[in-house]
């Protein structure tokens, strides 16, 4: 779709957010806020650029959608002043550096609160602002390993299996930070005071696993991977290959749903090894299911289960998911500048969330943002002239000094040492 002229219609319309450019959870949190209507300005690097992620092309980085980019040299003598000038008119600031970095740059919480005591200062790290691991480098797998959750994920007899970057970066990181921002804003509306949010991925991942910590304490969950109800241990809660090399997923846990599943599979429970609740028979029952699913194609099994409560659905590829009948009916996906991606969620009856802008190049909106946010023209001219702020055109592949398709090892090293 083509992005219309910028308008903020979501429930957060009127909220101003400064996002200090980073990777992973910080951009995800900023994307959520932007989708919900906030005016989010991403402060990108003025030199060397900010890594967009695996795409290595800022214009295809879906998580950067919905905001404008201001390129600032934070190591310039005036760099901190640029950010602090914006802070005066911001409601929220989000940063994803390791603890202490923003303080050294002159844009730490105390620096910002002196300019705007109502500011919500969101800090996104892997291990938190304090503790013996606070300065450790890491990525999603390190944080979820430390949280205890990685030990629970995987099939029986297999190593712990990373669940993409969902538990640490996005669920336990970015989403947690976005929720923290909204909670803090609610409190600020009553107290008139800002505060710091210490959002750590290791904490957020553990929080997502609250139910399983409870199950472990009661003995209803075993530490051995792949032997429990929803970790691929149960034959009626797993994925199975079909005759065409595709897959179906089944989740027929309840007796009535299990009975419908057996009917779809044309299996007589009386002739099966064990019962649904006979865990000792699960491995043998799983073999029976696996053999039966290999007798038809994926779509044939889906057709056979239509209208039944068998909890059987196809395992769709990402491309198939964007084109499914249900996704089209719900408009669950959108396309921005040729890049299919999930639509904003959740849905609002009066104030719909929308994608208001394509992912920007670093510095694409520098002068525009400063002007819109009320910075005096003389000050803008000074910063542009000194190099504290850099502008880039929307078609500039070498924006702010780095070709976005060929980032140097030096840039990668700097980002790795300054982000969580």
C-alpha positions as semicolon CSV with decimal commas, in nm:
position;residue;x (nm);y (nm);z (nm)
1;X;0,000;0,000;0,000
2;X;0,106;0,360;-0,046
3;X;0,137;0,550;0,281
4;X;-0,113;0,839;0,293
5;X;-0,027;1,186;0,419
6;X;0,074;1,145;0,780
7;X;-0,212;1,148;1,026
8;X;-0,227;1,009;1,376
9;X;-0,560;0,836;1,437
10;X;-0,480;0,570;1,695
11;X;-0,548;0,583;2,068
12;X;-0,202;0,732;2,133
13;X;-0,247;1,025;1,891
14;X;-0,078;1,331;2,039
15;X;0,188;1,133;2,226
16;X;0,546;1,229;2,138
17;X;0,815;0,963;2,163
18;X;1,191;0,987;2,110
19;X;1,349;0,654;2,017
20;X;1,727;0,646;2,043
21;X;1,809;0,412;1,755
22;X;1,900;0,054;1,844
23;X;1,819;-0,299;1,728
24;X;1,556;-0,557;1,826
25;X;1,336;-0,486;2,127
26;X;1,368;-0,105;2,130
27;X;1,251;-0,065;1,769
28;X;0,972;-0,317;1,831
29;X;0,843;-0,117;2,129
30;X;0,863;0,203;1,924
31;X;0,679;0,036;1,636
32;X;0,395;-0,069;1,868
33;X;0,362;0,286;2,000
34;X;0,376;0,431;1,647
35;X;0,114;0,185;1,522
36;X;-0,112;0,302;1,804
37;X;-0,085;0,663;1,691
38;X;0,216;0,810;1,871
39;X;0,444;1,054;1,689
40;X;0,768;0,857;1,717
41;X;1,097;1,012;1,609
42;X;1,389;0,774;1,572
43;X;1,724;0,933;1,659
44;X;1,967;0,761;1,422
45;X;2,344;0,783;1,403
46;X;2,472;1,073;1,198
47;X;2,780;0,879;1,087
48;X;2,808;0,507;1,025
49;X;2,428;0,476;1,050
50;X;2,238;0,246;1,281
51;X;2,219;-0,118;1,186
52;X;1,870;-0,184;1,051
53;X;1,886;-0,556;1,126
54;X;1,932;-0,866;0,907
55;X;1,782;-0,686;0,606
56;X;2,071;-0,439;0,579
57;X;1,826;-0,205;0,407
58;X;1,647;0,053;0,617
59;X;1,360;0,083;0,371
60;X;1,267;-0,282;0,416
61;X;1,301;-0,292;0,796
62;X;0,935;-0,338;0,889
63;X;0,992;-0,262;1,258
64;X;1,102;0,091;1,163
65;X;0,766;0,173;1,010
66;X;0,545;0,456;1,127
67;X;0,809;0,705;1,234
68;X;1,047;0,972;1,116
69;X;1,425;0,976;1,144
70;X;1,649;1,246;1,290
71;X;2,022;1,178;1,241
72;X;2,233;1,311;1,529
73;X;2,604;1,278;1,603
74;X;2,581;1,206;1,976
75;X;2,959;1,243;2,009
76;X;2,952;1,595;1,866
77;X;2,978;1,880;2,118
78;X;2,619;1,977;2,035
79;X;2,484;1,622;1,998
80;X;2,339;1,593;2,346
81;X;2,183;1,940;2,315
82;X;1,991;1,828;2,007
83;X;1,835;1,536;2,195
84;X;1,771;1,740;2,509
85;X;1,601;2,010;2,301
86;X;1,362;1,741;2,173
87;X;1,320;1,599;2,523
88;X;1,169;1,928;2,638
89;X;0,869;1,859;2,415
90;X;0,863;1,478;2,436
91;X;0,644;1,258;2,652
92;X;0,858;0,944;2,628
93;X;1,220;0,855;2,551
94;X;1,326;0,497;2,469
95;X;1,690;0,386;2,465
96;X;1,859;0,049;2,430
97;X;2,222;0,107;2,527
98;X;2,407;-0,083;2,795
99;X;2,378;0,073;3,142
100;X;2,577;0,395;3,174
101;X;2,614;0,476;2,803
102;X;2,346;0,746;2,784
103;X;2,484;0,905;3,101
104;X;2,825;0,930;2,934
105;X;2,662;1,081;2,625
106;X;2,490;1,346;2,834
107;X;2,135;1,222;2,770
108;X;2,085;1,004;3,078
109;X;1,772;1,020;3,295
110;X;1,893;1,304;3,517
111;X;2,001;1,511;3,217
112;X;1,658;1,465;3,065
113;X;1,457;1,519;3,383
114;X;1,625;1,857;3,428
115;X;1,471;1,957;3,097
116;X;1,140;1,772;3,138
117;X;1,044;1,633;3,480
118;X;0,735;1,464;3,335
119;X;0,934;1,253;3,089
120;X;0,892;0,875;3,083
121;X;1,244;0,736;3,031
122;X;1,230;0,379;2,901
123;X;1,547;0,173;2,925
124;X;1,574;-0,156;2,734
125;X;1,858;-0,391;2,822
126;X;1,931;-0,761;2,831
127;X;2,017;-0,807;3,198
128;X;1,888;-0,485;3,356
129;X;2,039;-0,166;3,494
130;X;2,206;-0,338;3,790
131;X;2,320;-0,680;3,907
132;X;2,638;-0,877;3,832
133;X;2,541;-0,939;3,466
134;X;2,429;-0,584;3,386
135;X;2,737;-0,509;3,171
136;X;2,744;-0,847;2,994
137;X;2,687;-0,849;2,620
138;X;2,436;-1,094;2,480
139;X;2,144;-1,163;2,255
140;X;1,802;-1,322;2,287
141;X;1,938;-1,672;2,342
142;X;2,155;-1,553;2,633
143;X;1,870;-1,375;2,807
144;X;1,619;-1,658;2,778
145;X;1,887;-1,905;2,887
146;X;1,943;-1,698;3,201
147;X;1,566;-1,668;3,260
148;X;1,528;-2,047;3,283
149;X;1,289;-2,072;2,988
150;X;1,533;-2,199;2,727
151;X;1,588;-2,513;2,936
152;X;1,221;-2,604;2,882
153;X;1,207;-2,562;2,504
154;X;1,290;-2,847;2,267
155;X;1,202;-3,204;2,183
156;X;1,288;-3,502;2,397
157;X;1,653;-3,594;2,367
158;X;1,734;-3,274;2,180
159;X;1,929;-2,967;2,294
160;X;1,744;-2,657;2,417
161;X;1,599;-2,498;2,104
162;X;1,594;-2,118;2,049
163;X;1,233;-2,010;1,971
164;X;1,345;-1,748;1,717
165;X;1,390;-1,418;1,904
166;X;1,035;-1,412;2,033
167;X;1,071;-1,461;2,407
168;X;1,357;-1,223;2,480
169;X;1,368;-0,953;2,215
170;X;1,003;-0,908;2,136
171;X;0,770;-1,063;2,394
172;X;0,987;-1,022;2,703
173;X;1,161;-0,713;2,572
174;X;0,987;-0,476;2,333
175;X;0,630;-0,561;2,429
176;X;0,716;-0,538;2,799
177;X;0,874;-0,195;2,746
178;X;0,571;-0,071;2,551
179;X;0,343;-0,188;2,831
180;X;0,568;-0,019;3,087
181;X;0,551;0,307;2,895
182;X;0,171;0,301;2,892
183;X;0,154;0,216;3,264
184;X;0,396;0,498;3,349
185;X;0,199;0,746;3,140
186;X;-0,117;0,655;3,331
187;X;0,063;0,722;3,660
188;X;0,214;1,047;3,535
189;X;-0,135;1,170;3,455
190;X;-0,208;1,155;3,829
191;X;0,126;1,253;3,982
192;X;0,260;1,494;3,721
193;X;0,601;1,327;3,757
194;X;0,808;1,123;3,516
195;X;1,006;0,811;3,598
196;X;1,255;0,558;3,464
197;X;1,144;0,219;3,331
198;X;1,405;-0,056;3,374
199;X;1,292;-0,317;3,121
200;X;1,525;-0,617;3,104
201;X;1,474;-0,904;2,861
202;X;1,584;-1,161;3,118
203;X;1,308;-1,035;3,351
204;X;1,048;-1,018;3,076
205;X;1,125;-1,366;2,949
206;X;1,091;-1,505;3,300
207;X;0,760;-1,320;3,336
208;X;0,627;-1,485;3,021
209;X;0,708;-1,820;3,180
210;X;0,519;-1,754;3,505
211;X;0,271;-2,037;3,445
212;X;0,549;-2,290;3,390
213;X;0,733;-2,190;3,708
214;X;0,405;-2,260;3,883
215;X;0,361;-2,595;3,707
216;X;0,713;-2,698;3,806
217;X;0,648;-2,618;4,171
218;X;0,342;-2,843;4,179
219;X;0,501;-3,132;3,993
220;X;0,265;-3,103;3,697
221;X;0,555;-3,016;3,465
222;X;0,873;-3,217;3,420
223;X;1,207;-3,054;3,358
224;X;1,285;-3,303;3,080
225;X;1,208;-3,136;2,749
226;X;0,952;-3,288;2,515
227;X;0,770;-3,494;2,778
228;X;0,491;-3,257;2,878
229;X;0,150;-3,154;2,754
230;X;0,239;-2,855;2,533
231;X;0,611;-2,905;2,460
232;X;0,570;-3,178;2,193
233;X;0,541;-3,459;2,450
234;X;0,170;-3,522;2,399
235;X;0,076;-3,690;2,067
236;X;-0,240;-3,480;2,041
237;X;-0,046;-3,150;2,076
238;X;0,220;-3,151;1,807
239;X;0,297;-3,100;1,439
240;X;0,295;-3,386;1,188
241;X;0,432;-3,421;0,839
242;X;0,189;-3,501;0,559
243;X;0,236;-3,693;0,234
244;X;0,331;-3,381;0,037
245;X;0,612;-3,284;0,276
246;X;0,402;-3,016;0,443
247;X;0,279;-3,008;0,803
248;X;-0,034;-2,988;1,015
249;X;-0,060;-2,879;1,377
250;X;-0,302;-3,042;1,619
251;X;-0,402;-2,930;1,968
252;X;-0,686;-3,167;2,061
253;X;-0,630;-3,169;2,438
254;X;-0,991;-3,185;2,559
255;X;-1,166;-3,528;2,539
256;X;-1,436;-3,403;2,301
257;X;-1,180;-3,249;2,066
258;X;-0,964;-3,562;2,088
259;X;-1,263;-3,775;1,990
260;X;-1,323;-3,555;1,685
261;X;-0,954;-3,580;1,591
262;X;-0,968;-3,960;1,600
263;X;-1,281;-3,948;1,384
264;X;-1,103;-3,730;1,127
265;X;-0,807;-3,969;1,132
266;X;-1,045;-4,267;1,109
267;X;-0,888;-4,427;1,416
268;X;-1,071;-4,640;1,675
269;X;-0,962;-4,542;2,025
270;X;-1,023;-4,896;2,148
271;X;-0,753;-5,021;1,909
272;X;-0,496;-4,754;1,995
273;X;-0,200;-4,799;2,231
274;X;-0,326;-4,653;2,558
275;X;-0,568;-4,369;2,617
276;X;-0,547;-3,996;2,575
277;X;-0,445;-3,952;2,939
278;X;-0,205;-4,248;2,945
279;X;0,130;-4,070;2,930
280;X;0,323;-4,399;2,920
281;X;0,156;-4,471;2,586
282;X;0,225;-4,129;2,432
283;X;0,538;-4,230;2,231
284;X;0,359;-4,528;2,072
285;X;0,046;-4,323;2,004
286;X;0,257;-4,055;1,843
287;X;0,397;-4,311;1,600
288;X;0,044;-4,413;1,501
289;X;-0,052;-4,051;1,440
290;X;0,265;-3,984;1,241
291;X;0,201;-4,281;1,013
292;X;-0,161;-4,184;0,957
293;X;-0,085;-3,822;0,869
294;X;0,160;-3,940;0,603
295;X;-0,127;-4,099;0,409
296;X;-0,277;-3,768;0,289
297;X;-0,163;-3,424;0,186
298;X;-0,180;-3,131;0,422
299;X;-0,474;-2,972;0,245
300;X;-0,663;-3,302;0,234
301;X;-0,635;-3,330;0,612
302;X;-0,748;-2,971;0,651
303;X;-1,048;-3,039;0,429
304;X;-1,133;-3,354;0,625
305;X;-1,135;-3,161;0,952
306;X;-1,337;-2,863;0,829
307;X;-1,648;-2,821;1,040
308;X;-1,515;-3,054;1,309
309;X;-1,368;-2,964;1,649
310;X;-1,045;-3,156;1,588
311;X;-0,814;-2,858;1,654
312;X;-0,632;-2,937;1,328
313;X;-0,487;-2,656;1,119
314;X;-0,220;-2,624;0,851
315;X;0,130;-2,509;0,937
316;X;0,147;-2,218;0,696
317;X;0,463;-2,061;0,564
318;X;0,495;-1,688;0,621
319;X;0,401;-1,629;0,258
320;X;0,096;-1,856;0,288
321;X;-0,006;-1,684;0,611
322;X;-0,028;-1,346;0,440
323;X;-0,260;-1,491;0,175
324;X;-0,483;-1,715;0,384
325;X;-0,859;-1,668;0,365
326;X;-0,879;-1,583;0,735
327;X;-0,594;-1,329;0,715
328;X;-0,754;-1,159;0,415
329;X;-1,092;-1,144;0,589
330;X;-0,933;-0,997;0,902
331;X;-0,684;-0,783;0,709
332;X;-0,423;-0,930;0,941
333;X;-0,141;-0,835;0,707
334;X;-0,062;-0,525;0,511
335;X;0,196;-0,436;0,247
336;X;0,414;-0,130;0,283
337;X;0,627;-0,038;-0,017
338;X;0,620;-0,397;-0,141
339;X;0,702;-0,557;0,196
340;X;0,424;-0,781;0,339
341;X;0,402;-0,749;0,718
342;X;0,160;-0,791;1,008
343;X;-0,098;-0,516;1,047
344;X;-0,111;-0,312;1,366
345;X;-0,282;-0,489;1,655
346;X;-0,499;-0,498;1,857
347;X;-0,812;-0,356;1,691
348;X;-0,988;-0,045;1,823
349;X;-1,350;0,035;1,746
350;X;-1,316;0,417;1,741
351;X;-0,947;0,497;1,708
352;X;-0,798;0,252;1,459
353;X;-0,428;0,179;1,465
354;X;-0,260;0,234;1,129
355;X;0,080;0,234;0,961
356;X;0,143;0,604;0,907
357;X;0,483;0,598;0,736
358;X;0,730;0,374;0,556
359;X;1,057;0,283;0,729
360;X;1,282;0,590;0,696
361;X;1,643;0,626;0,598
362;X;1,858;0,773;0,877
363;X;1,826;1,150;0,870
364;X;1,546;1,151;0,616
365;X;1,333;1,385;0,830
366;X;1,595;1,569;1,037
367;X;1,503;1,927;0,949
368;X;1,132;1,847;0,927
369;X;1,121;1,688;1,273
370;X;1,311;1,968;1,444
371;X;1,086;2,226;1,281
372;X;0,764;2,038;1,364
373;X;0,868;1,991;1,725
374;X;0,932;2,364;1,769
375;X;1,311;2,403;1,755
376;X;1,406;2,761;1,655
377;X;1,527;2,793;1,297
378;X;1,857;2,954;1,399
379;X;1,937;2,657;1,620
380;X;1,849;2,410;1,344
381;X;2,076;2,594;1,100
382;X;2,360;2,591;1,352
383;X;2,335;2,214;1,412
384;X;2,311;2,138;1,041
385;X;2,610;2,360;0,971
386;X;2,825;2,206;1,243
387;X;2,739;1,844;1,156
388;X;2,566;1,774;1,486
389;X;2,256;1,698;1,275
390;X;2,265;1,540;0,929
391;X;1,995;1,530;0,661
392;X;1,946;1,256;0,404
393;X;1,716;1,242;0,105
394;X;1,456;0,964;0,075
395;X;1,646;0,808;-0,219
396;X;1,996;0,846;-0,078
397;X;2,149;0,497;-0,062
398;X;2,460;0,635;0,105
399;X;2,261;0,824;0,367
400;X;2,459;0,963;0,657
401;X;2,785;0,821;0,540
402;X;2,720;0,449;0,504
403;X;2,588;0,241;0,217
404;X;2,293;0,060;0,370
405;X;2,367;-0,257;0,177
406;X;2,730;-0,289;0,283
407;X;2,790;-0,200;0,647
408;X;3,146;-0,207;0,772
409;X;3,287;-0,431;1,041
410;X;3,370;-0,116;1,239
411;X;3,003;-0,017;1,248
412;X;2,901;-0,368;1,357
413;X;3,159;-0,363;1,636
414;X;3,044;-0,026;1,769
415;X;2,680;-0,133;1,772
416;X;2,762;-0,461;1,943
417;X;2,942;-0,281;2,227
418;X;2,677;-0,011;2,277
419;X;2,353;-0,206;2,252
420;X;2,221;-0,482;2,478
